Every structure is written in C-alpha cells, then in structure tokens.
C-alpha cells in the first residue's frame, strides 16, 4: 500500500514539474507580429512575410481600391477574381490561367 501511494505521489510531482516547465517556456516565448496581425516565432520569418505582403498587397485590396485598370501587378482581373473568390472549377480554367499561376509563383518565390 505504501509503495503504491509513493508511486502515485512521484507521478503527480513529475507531471506538475513538466506542466510548470511547459507553461514557463510558453510564457517567455517571444512573438513577432506583422502589420496584418500574423504572428511569427522567428524574426527572419516575419521579415520575409512582410516583404512578400508588401509586394502582393494590391492583389488583396478591395474592388474599389483596384481601380478600373485591366491588370494588377501584371495579373488579369479575371484571374484575381477567380483566385480570391470564385475558384477554379475545372481543368480547362486552370490551363487557361497557367501563365498567371507561373507569374504568381515567381512573385512569391523571389
């Protein structure tokens, strides 16, 4: 009976120690916050995200801010509309915009 009680007490003590370490580690964790509210653990990730966000910001602005031009950052308005709201329902549509996808990929990866 005494051994069982001691084992339970040791188990509870170890669990409390691990819980305390976890809470202490998460409290002292530094977070980096982008201007749009995204949170990052590493500052270099924040810097890379912020650069990409600044490059692609016009793609995500509202229709009133986009103006009446036919393209934004070199992308067709119909592509941006499909990308942000309508979607690409079939392969034919995807193939139609394959060059636009390539340009978007190049923009994101550079």
N, C-alpha and C positions, 0 to 999 in steps of 0.2 A: 504494500500500500504506500509506503514512504517513497519507494523508487518511482512509482507512477506519478505521485504528486510533484516530486523533484523534476521529472522529465517534462511534465506539463508546464511547470514554472519556467524552466530553461527555454522551452519552445516559445512561450509567451514573451519572455525577455528578449530573445533573438528577434522575434517578429517586431517588437517595439523598436529595437535598435535599427533594423533595416528600414522601417517606416520613417523613423526620425532622420536617417541619412538621406532617404529619398526626398523628403519634404525640405530638408536643409539645402540639398542640391538644386531643387527646382525653385526655391525662393531666391537664391543667389545667381540664378541664370540671367544673363544679360540678353535682352531682346533689342533688335534694331527694327524700327518701324518706318516703312516707306510713306510717301505723302498720300497714297491712296488707302492706307490702313493695313497693308500686307505686313506680316511680321516675319522676321528672319533671325536665326541664331548667330549667323556669321556675317560680319560687316561686308566682306567681299561679295557675298550673295546679294546683299542689299544694293551695293553699288552697281553690280551687273543688272539687277532687276530695274533699278532706277533709270539706267541708260536706255534699256530696252523700252521701258514705259514711256520715256520722253520721245523716243523715235516713233512709237506706234500710237501715241495718244490721239492723233487725228482720226484714226480708224474707229475709235470708240466714242467719239463725240456724238452729240445728238444730231438729228437730221437738220435742225435749224442752224446749227453751227457749221455744218458741212458746206453750206452754200449751194450754188446751182451748177458748179463745175461737173464735168463728166467723170473725172477721176480724182482720187485722193491718194497721195503718195505713190502714184503710178498704178493704182488698182481701180478697176472698173467699179462704179457704184453698184451694179447688179451683183458683183462678186461679194462686196462688203455686206450688202443686204442679206444675201444667202448665208454668208459666214456668220453674221451676228444674230439672225432671227429665223429666216426661212429654212435653212438647211439644204442639204444636197440629197434629194430623194432617190436618185438613181445614178447608175454608172455613166450614162450619157452626159448628165450635168457635170459630174466630176471631171470627165475628159474635156468638156468644153472649157473648164477653168484651170486646166493643168498648168499652164504657164503662170497664171496668177498664184497658184499654190507654190510653185517653184520660187517665185519672187518673194512671197511671204516667208517661205523657209529661209531664203537667203537673207532677208531682213532680220529675222530672228537670230540666225546663227552667226551674224557678223557683228 
